[in-house]
Amino acid sequence: MSGQTPFDRHDWVVDRCGQEVRYVIDFYFYDEKAGTPEAFEIVARPALDSLEAVVDRVKMNIYVKFAQWGLPCPITGSPGSVGSEAVQPSQH
């Protein structure tokens, strides 16, 4: 995320193993990349409406940071296999 305001925002409710979890999905457009697939960015994350959602966001940030460093996740012990777009610093 670049700090700019999304051009569109959606709230979705997802069933996660029988528990309804609300997600915020933001859509961004970058004029400098117009005409390319990289012009659009979609950012989905749990809405901060429960303690569990806050914990999920913190855990994901930790996981991404450790993956950037090439280290296994300190929470799960699994290798840093986050998609390359998630571990590369934003170019926006």
VENSUL-V834526 format. One record per pair of residues at least 6 apart in sequence whose C-alpha atoms are under 6 Angstrom apart, sorted by the first residue. I is the first residue (numbers start at 1). GAP is how many residues later the second one is. Records with the same first field share a line. If there is no record, write none. Layout:
BEGIN
I=GAP ; GAP
END
This chain:
BEGIN
2=90
6=20 ; 21 ; 22
7=20 ; 21
8=18 ; 19
9=16 ; 17
10=14 ; 15
11=12 ; 13
12=10 ; 11
13=8 ; 9
14=6 ; 7
22=25
23=22 ; 23 ; 24
24=20 ; 21 ; 23
25=18 ; 19
26=16 ; 17
27=14 ; 15
28=12 ; 13
29=10 ; 11
30=9
33=6
46=7
48=6
63=10
64=23
67=13
68=19
72=6 ; 7 ; 8
END
